[in-house]
Amino acid sequence: EYELETNFDDVSLIVNKSVSNNESVAWNYKIIESRYAYENEFLYAIAQGNYQKTKLLLQKFANFKFDQRNSDPIRDLKNYCIILNTLFRKSVERGGVHPIHIDSVSTELAKKIELRTTVEDIQKLMLEMVKIYCQLVNKYSVKDYSPTVQKVIVMIEADLAADLSLSELATTLNINASYLSTVFKKETGKTITAYVNERRI
């Protein structure tokens, strides 16, 4: 069970606080700049798969009162969750996760959003979304590999039941099998066969 803090900060990833006419332009800029900096820090942590940091950041603004945009506050929260789902999806893609792993997760979370009926449930779902997307990065990110090895890993993960022999992968990618074997072992520390067997297990 996740616990959300109830203390509020001045900025929020998902709330655009209004500034009254009698407040200075400088203060308005400060709020906007702070909010964007906070958003960027949050999304960068998602892209890095840093769950502990993103969890802490989310706890700082998860309980903000939202600017109501329609007559149904639950619908408002769901809309914010949809926005978060999109931002998280793009963040993990930048973190090196192939869309083949992201799409089904994003779709499933979109369904969960619509099933939530209380503020508390939606807030818990936000934290669940953070955890799921961070796990995607930690499990599937290929950003540290060369384009060739990235393609091989994505092909392997896409269909573990397929013919994933060195010769078949090399033929599919139209590259020399010996070269592929060498570069894959150098970057991953494993042969293609060992990597495939490990993933299948």
Rosetta silent file (secondary structure, phi, psi, omega in degrees, C-alpha in Angstrom):
SEQUENCE: EYELETNFDDVSLIVNKSVSNNESVAWNYKIIESRYAYENEFLYAIAQGNYQKTKLLLQKFANFKFDQRNSDPIRDLKNYCIILNTLFRKSVERGGVHPIHIDSVSTELAKKIELRTTVEDIQKLMLEMVKIYCQLVNKYSVKDYSPTVQKVIVMIEADLAADLSLSELATTLNINASYLSTVFKKETGKTITAYVNERRI
SCORE:     score description
SCORE:     0.000 S_00000001
   1 L     0.000  130.670 -178.931    0.000    0.000    0.000 S_00000001
   2 L   -90.588  141.270  176.309    1.404    3.363   -0.982 S_00000001
   3 L  -109.010  129.777  178.241    1.351    6.330    1.352 S_00000001
   4 L  -106.010  132.115  178.369    1.098    9.825   -0.088 S_00000001
   5 L   -69.120  156.202 -178.490    2.357   12.803    1.856 S_00000001
   6 L  -111.177   -0.281  177.459   -0.083   15.623    2.469 S_00000001
   7 L   -79.467  140.132 -173.159    2.335   18.572    2.677 S_00000001
   8 L  -103.831  152.195  172.342    2.136   20.908   -0.324 S_00000001
   9 L  -112.794  179.917 -176.904    4.815   22.770   -2.254 S_00000001
  10 L   -83.917  -13.271 -176.236    4.571   25.888   -4.428 S_00000001
  11 L  -128.192  159.729 -178.788    4.932   24.068   -7.714 S_00000001
  12 L  -150.513  143.668  176.381    3.327   21.060   -9.322 S_00000001
  13 L   -64.474  -35.194 -167.192    3.847   18.858  -12.339 S_00000001
  14 L  -117.400    5.842  179.315    0.157   18.653  -13.038 S_00000001
  15 L  -124.198  125.891  175.365   -1.361   21.876  -11.737 S_00000001
  16 L   -97.996   96.565 -176.807   -1.063   25.236  -13.462 S_00000001
  17 L   -73.665  136.833  179.914   -1.688   27.651  -10.591 S_00000001
  18 L   -80.912  154.144  178.463   -3.166   30.965  -11.588 S_00000001
  19 L  -118.367  127.433 -177.016   -1.585   34.266  -10.583 S_00000001
  20 L   -68.455  159.311 -175.632   -3.865   37.170   -9.669 S_00000001
  21 L   -60.393  -29.199 -176.286   -3.657   40.424  -11.587 S_00000001
  22 L   -85.829   -0.068  174.916   -2.104   42.312   -8.682 S_00000001
  23 L   -86.001  151.972 -174.857    0.875   39.963   -8.440 S_00000001
  24 L   -71.937  153.461  175.844    4.041   40.955  -10.201 S_00000001
  25 H   -61.937  -36.748 -179.603    5.069   39.638  -13.606 S_00000001
  26 H   -61.037  -40.094  178.993    8.379   38.613  -12.036 S_00000001
  27 H   -67.356  -38.818  177.229    6.564   36.375   -9.556 S_00000001
  28 H   -60.216  -45.524  177.839    4.550   34.843  -12.364 S_00000001
  29 H   -60.071  -42.058 -178.217    7.749   34.030  -14.246 S_00000001
  30 H   -61.310  -44.451  179.853    9.248   32.528  -11.116 S_00000001
  31 H   -63.225  -46.734 -178.552    6.310   30.198  -10.591 S_00000001
  32 H   -63.543  -46.163 -179.700    6.257   29.077  -14.225 S_00000001
  33 H   -63.045  -40.565  178.813   10.017   28.554  -14.386 S_00000001
  34 H   -63.826  -42.878 -179.119    9.991   26.616  -11.113 S_00000001
  35 H   -64.130  -43.325  179.678    7.155   24.413  -12.290 S_00000001
  36 H   -66.126  -38.621  177.780    8.849   23.627  -15.587 S_00000001
  37 H   -63.235  -40.041  178.429   12.132   22.869  -13.813 S_00000001
  38 H   -64.866  -45.203  178.187   10.258   20.537  -11.482 S_00000001
  39 H   -58.761  -45.686 -178.102    8.540   18.823  -14.392 S_00000001
  40 H   -63.778  -40.190  178.061   11.847   18.346  -16.200 S_00000001
  41 H   -63.570  -41.937 -179.908   13.481   16.882  -13.113 S_00000001
  42 H   -64.126  -48.508 -177.275   10.561   14.522  -12.656 S_00000001
  43 H   -69.006  -32.246  175.973   10.484   13.360  -16.280 S_00000001
  44 H   -65.388  -41.213  178.555   14.270   12.951  -16.360 S_00000001
  45 H   -63.109  -38.273  175.256   14.066   10.692  -13.293 S_00000001
  46 H   -61.114  -47.275 -178.677   11.415    8.616  -15.091 S_00000001
  47 H   -62.144  -26.902  178.032   13.672    8.334  -18.154 S_00000001
  48 H   -86.793   -8.188 -177.511   16.479    7.119  -15.875 S_00000001
  49 L    72.819   24.304 -176.312   14.233    4.538  -14.230 S_00000001
  50 L   -88.558   87.124 -173.958   14.895    6.139  -10.837 S_00000001
  51 H   -65.658  -43.028 -177.418   11.808    5.031   -8.936 S_00000001
  52 H   -60.311  -42.546  179.914   12.853    6.303   -5.507 S_00000001
  53 H   -68.409  -45.058 -179.487   13.464    9.818   -6.808 S_00000001
  54 H   -65.379  -34.129  177.738   10.283    9.942   -8.889 S_00000001
  55 H   -63.701  -44.577  178.997    8.281    8.616   -5.957 S_00000001
  56 H   -64.102  -42.375  179.111    9.580   11.385   -3.718 S_00000001
  57 H   -63.860  -42.351 -179.715    8.905   14.030   -6.354 S_00000001
  58 H   -64.223  -39.131 -179.346    5.390   12.747   -6.933 S_00000001
  59 H   -62.032  -23.770 -178.358    4.645   12.753   -3.216 S_00000001
  60 H   -75.153  -23.740 -178.614    5.405   16.471   -3.131 S_00000001
  61 H  -131.859    9.385 -176.586    2.593   17.381   -5.475 S_00000001
  62 L   -66.242  -26.807 -176.195    0.239   14.409   -5.641 S_00000001
  63 L  -102.870   17.731  177.658   -2.273   16.009   -3.287 S_00000001
  64 L   -62.392  148.623  170.285   -2.459   19.446   -4.878 S_00000001
  65 L   -78.974  124.705 -176.319   -5.875   20.943   -5.421 S_00000001
  66 L   -83.235  147.421  169.089   -6.361   21.027   -9.174 S_00000001
  67 L   -66.450  119.499 -175.910   -7.677   23.934  -11.167 S_00000001
  68 L   -75.264  126.623 -177.852  -11.120   22.625  -12.062 S_00000001
  69 L  -108.693  -11.548  171.103  -11.704   22.585  -15.799 S_00000001
  70 L  -148.865 -179.565 -171.827  -15.117   20.993  -15.840 S_00000001
  71 L   -74.277  -11.278 -177.406  -17.938   20.280  -13.406 S_00000001
  72 L  -110.196  107.206 -178.157  -16.651   16.808  -12.484 S_00000001
  73 H   -63.662  -31.578  177.798  -13.483   16.852  -10.303 S_00000001
  74 H   -66.320  -39.560  177.143  -12.920   13.117  -10.825 S_00000001
  75 H   -63.247  -38.259  176.677  -12.955   13.677  -14.582 S_00000001
  76 H   -58.888  -48.008 -179.620  -10.390   16.426  -14.094 S_00000001
  77 H   -63.334  -39.315  177.603   -8.088   14.080  -12.197 S_00000001
  78 H   -63.141  -39.719  178.251   -8.517   11.390  -14.819 S_00000001
  79 H   -62.845  -40.182  177.093   -7.591   13.890  -17.518 S_00000001
  80 H   -63.690  -38.149  177.872   -4.416   14.783  -15.612 S_00000001
  81 H   -64.396  -38.192  177.680   -3.606   11.082  -15.364 S_00000001
  82 H   -62.722  -41.668  177.071   -4.020   10.737  -19.117 S_00000001
  83 H   -62.095  -45.129  178.711   -1.567   13.607  -19.573 S_00000001
  84 H   -60.381  -42.107  179.713    0.873   11.932  -17.176 S_00000001
  85 H   -58.267  -41.865  178.203    0.540    8.642  -19.031 S_00000001
  86 H   -67.276  -45.783  179.830    1.536   10.376  -22.261 S_00000001
  87 H   -63.066  -42.510  179.619    4.447   12.246  -20.676 S_00000001
  88 H   -64.618  -40.642  179.858    5.737    9.090  -18.962 S_00000001
  89 H   -59.392  -46.029  179.560    5.453    7.124  -22.179 S_00000001
  90 H   -69.519  -32.594  179.535    7.587    9.636  -24.053 S_00000001
  91 H   -65.350  -45.597 -178.620   10.053    9.849  -21.155 S_00000001
  92 H   -71.218  -27.734  174.038   10.775    6.128  -21.096 S_00000001
  93 H   -64.164  -43.191  175.432   11.120    6.130  -24.865 S_00000001
  94 H   -65.283  -24.409  177.685   13.825    8.782  -24.449 S_00000001
  95 L   -79.661    3.241  174.167   15.247    6.520  -21.751 S_00000001
  96 L    98.948   13.242  178.029   15.956    3.892  -24.377 S_00000001
  97 L   -93.182  128.652 -179.235   12.853    1.698  -24.185 S_00000001
  98 L   -70.103  144.130  179.879   11.521    0.563  -27.551 S_00000001
  99 H   -55.500  -23.394  179.919    7.861    1.433  -28.274 S_00000001
 100 H   -61.500  -28.571  178.591    7.083   -2.275  -28.590 S_00000001
 101 H   -89.786  -22.192 -174.264    7.379   -2.491  -24.792 S_00000001
 102 H   -85.070  -38.328 -168.462    5.673    0.814  -24.082 S_00000001
 103 H   -59.790  -47.335 -177.294    2.486    0.586  -26.120 S_00000001
 104 H   -67.801  -36.110  177.963    0.738   -2.231  -24.274 S_00000001
 105 H   -64.647  -46.963  179.745    1.637   -0.733  -20.886 S_00000001
 106 H   -60.437  -42.496  179.594    0.342    2.688  -21.889 S_00000001
 107 H   -64.233  -43.550 -179.508   -2.886    1.191  -23.212 S_00000001
 108 H   -65.501  -39.307  178.271   -3.465   -0.855  -20.066 S_00000001
 109 H   -67.839  -35.681  176.897   -2.879    2.154  -17.836 S_00000001
 110 H   -60.646  -38.038  177.301   -5.317    4.217  -19.908 S_00000001
 111 H   -67.416  -41.213  179.683   -7.962    1.580  -19.157 S_00000001
 112 H   -63.180  -38.437  179.649   -7.129    1.640  -15.451 S_00000001
 113 H   -56.313  -45.516 -176.691   -7.477    5.414  -15.351 S_00000001
 114 H   -69.143  -21.042 -179.231  -11.061    5.203  -16.565 S_00000001
 115 H   -85.626  -13.772 -179.306  -11.933    2.587  -13.944 S_00000001
 116 L   -74.967  141.088 -174.334  -10.886    4.736  -10.974 S_00000001
 117 L  -125.522   -4.471  179.928  -13.758    6.399   -9.131 S_00000001
 118 L  -131.174  159.763  177.794  -12.225    8.258   -6.158 S_00000001
 119 H   -60.264  -43.204 -177.992   -9.501   10.852   -5.630 S_00000001
 120 H   -62.098  -42.581  179.660   -7.569    8.431   -3.428 S_00000001
 121 H   -64.952  -37.783  179.696   -7.656    5.676   -6.045 S_00000001
 122 H   -68.779  -40.404  177.814   -6.466    8.045   -8.746 S_00000001
 123 H   -63.710  -39.509  177.052   -3.593    9.283   -6.592 S_00000001
 124 H   -65.537  -36.858  178.497   -2.537    5.697   -5.907 S_00000001
 125 H   -65.093  -37.000  177.357   -2.697    4.990   -9.633 S_00000001
 126 H   -57.205  -43.776  179.722   -0.342    7.914  -10.292 S_00000001
 127 H   -69.038  -36.880  176.013    2.246    6.280   -8.051 S_00000001
 128 H   -62.202  -40.677  178.268    1.616    2.911   -9.682 S_00000001
 129 H   -61.082  -43.912  177.944    2.222    4.509  -13.082 S_00000001
 130 H   -57.611  -47.584 -178.129    5.552    5.921  -11.872 S_00000001
 131 H   -63.143  -44.999 -178.047    6.645    2.497  -10.642 S_00000001
 132 H   -62.958  -44.874 -178.226    5.582    0.691  -13.816 S_00000001
 133 H   -69.929  -35.053  175.681    7.331    3.108  -16.153 S_00000001
 134 H   -65.422  -38.484  177.381   10.523    3.067  -14.072 S_00000001
 135 H   -63.663  -36.400  177.078   10.468   -0.736  -14.210 S_00000001
 136 H   -59.395  -45.523 -179.994   10.184   -0.552  -17.994 S_00000001
 137 H   -62.636  -47.158 -176.876   13.366    1.515  -18.170 S_00000001
 138 H   -65.977  -27.729 -178.011   15.250   -0.765  -15.805 S_00000001
 139 H   -93.109  -35.281 -168.733   14.213   -3.879  -17.688 S_00000001
 140 H  -120.421   -1.266 -177.879   14.199   -2.838  -21.328 S_00000001
 141 L   -63.696  133.744  178.154   16.394    0.232  -21.843 S_00000001
 142 L  -121.658   19.273 -173.111   18.950   -0.232  -24.632 S_00000001
 143 L   -64.299  -23.304 -176.652   20.278    3.337  -24.659 S_00000001
 144 L   -87.820    0.883 -178.751   23.802    2.279  -23.662 S_00000001
 145 L  -104.599  160.901  176.008   24.219   -0.033  -26.654 S_00000001
 146 L   -68.536  160.269  178.880   25.185    0.630  -30.249 S_00000001
 147 H   -53.892  -37.916 -179.514   22.377    0.791  -32.841 S_00000001
 148 H   -63.562  -48.999 -179.271   23.241   -2.726  -34.052 S_00000001
 149 H   -68.551  -35.217  175.382   23.004   -4.294  -30.615 S_00000001
 150 H   -57.079  -46.378 -179.694   19.871   -2.285  -29.850 S_00000001
 151 H   -61.552  -41.725 -179.362   18.180   -3.774  -32.900 S_00000001
 152 H   -63.612  -46.164 -179.002   19.193   -7.300  -31.906 S_00000001
 153 H   -62.492  -42.859  179.211   17.907   -6.895  -28.345 S_00000001
 154 H   -63.470  -40.720  177.829   14.599   -5.462  -29.540 S_00000001
 155 H   -62.693  -40.974  179.618   14.194   -8.353  -32.002 S_00000001
 156 H   -64.735  -49.011 -177.408   14.879  -10.851  -29.234 S_00000001
 157 H   -66.707  -27.987 -176.666   12.471   -9.229  -26.792 S_00000001
 158 H   -67.616  -33.194 -177.500    9.773   -8.867  -29.445 S_00000001
 159 L  -156.036   89.997 -177.617    9.362  -12.615  -29.955 S_00000001
 160 L   -69.525  -13.802  179.276   11.245  -15.007  -27.716 S_00000001
 161 L   -89.067   -7.354 -177.691    9.658  -17.967  -29.489 S_00000001
 162 L   -76.272  172.811  173.659   11.125  -17.024  -32.879 S_00000001
 163 L   -73.983  106.731 -175.396   14.316  -18.342  -34.458 S_00000001
 164 L  -115.355   32.176  177.075   16.859  -16.187  -32.652 S_00000001
 165 L   -69.576  158.237  178.573   20.018  -17.944  -33.730 S_00000001
 166 H   -55.199  -46.345 -176.968   23.071  -15.858  -34.560 S_00000001
 167 H   -63.954  -39.497 -179.139   22.802  -16.738  -38.255 S_00000001
 168 H   -69.006  -42.781  178.969   19.105  -15.831  -38.442 S_00000001
 169 H   -64.801  -41.867  179.618   19.568  -12.513  -36.659 S_00000001
 170 H   -63.852  -41.111  178.824   22.567  -11.642  -38.834 S_00000001
 171 H   -64.234  -44.453 -179.712   20.614  -12.481  -41.994 S_00000001
 172 H   -61.079  -40.507 -178.874   17.633  -10.409  -40.872 S_00000001
 173 H   -87.393   -3.746  179.086   19.862   -7.419  -40.129 S_00000001
 174 L    57.227   47.210  175.862   21.945   -8.018  -43.260 S_00000001
 175 L  -132.941  163.317 -178.700   25.253   -7.986  -41.387 S_00000001
 176 L   -66.642  131.380 -176.507   28.149  -10.420  -40.991 S_00000001
 177 H   -63.450  -39.055 -179.912   27.451  -13.091  -38.354 S_00000001
 178 H   -65.141  -42.317  177.980   30.994  -13.037  -37.017 S_00000001
 179 H   -63.090  -44.751 -179.097   30.899   -9.256  -36.606 S_00000001
 180 H   -61.260  -43.938  179.453   27.500   -9.427  -34.907 S_00000001
 181 H   -59.790  -44.174 -177.467   28.723  -12.103  -32.506 S_00000001
 182 H   -66.107  -49.167 -175.784   31.801  -10.054  -31.593 S_00000001
 183 H   -68.590  -35.546  179.522   30.055   -6.722  -31.074 S_00000001
 184 H   -66.364  -45.093  179.914   27.175   -8.267  -29.102 S_00000001
 185 H   -65.150  -38.792 -179.420   29.530  -10.099  -26.729 S_00000001
 186 H   -63.617  -41.307 -174.527   31.673   -6.982  -26.311 S_00000001
 187 H   -85.736  -33.287 -176.535   28.752   -4.743  -25.357 S_00000001
 188 H  -102.416  -17.948 -176.501   26.593   -7.111  -23.318 S_00000001
 189 L    79.550    7.890 -178.658   29.215   -9.464  -21.926 S_00000001
 190 L  -136.354  153.153  171.069   27.189  -12.422  -23.228 S_00000001
 191 L   -73.390  161.720  178.094   26.901  -14.420  -26.406 S_00000001
 192 H   -60.933  -41.559  179.842   23.643  -14.078  -28.314 S_00000001
 193 H   -61.046  -45.028 -179.923   22.741  -17.672  -27.444 S_00000001
 194 H   -64.584  -40.296 -179.591   23.342  -17.081  -23.727 S_00000001
 195 H   -64.327  -45.973  179.679   21.358  -13.850  -23.818 S_00000001
 196 H   -62.057  -45.720 -179.735   18.408  -15.484  -25.590 S_00000001
 197 H   -61.639  -39.985  178.509   18.398  -18.459  -23.224 S_00000001
 198 H   -62.968  -43.713  179.988   18.482  -16.141  -20.218 S_00000001
 199 H   -67.698  -36.525  179.022   15.561  -14.115  -21.513 S_00000001
 200 H   -66.744  -35.784  179.072   13.559  -17.246  -22.308 S_00000001
 201 L   -68.394    0.000    0.000   14.067  -18.554  -18.785 S_00000001
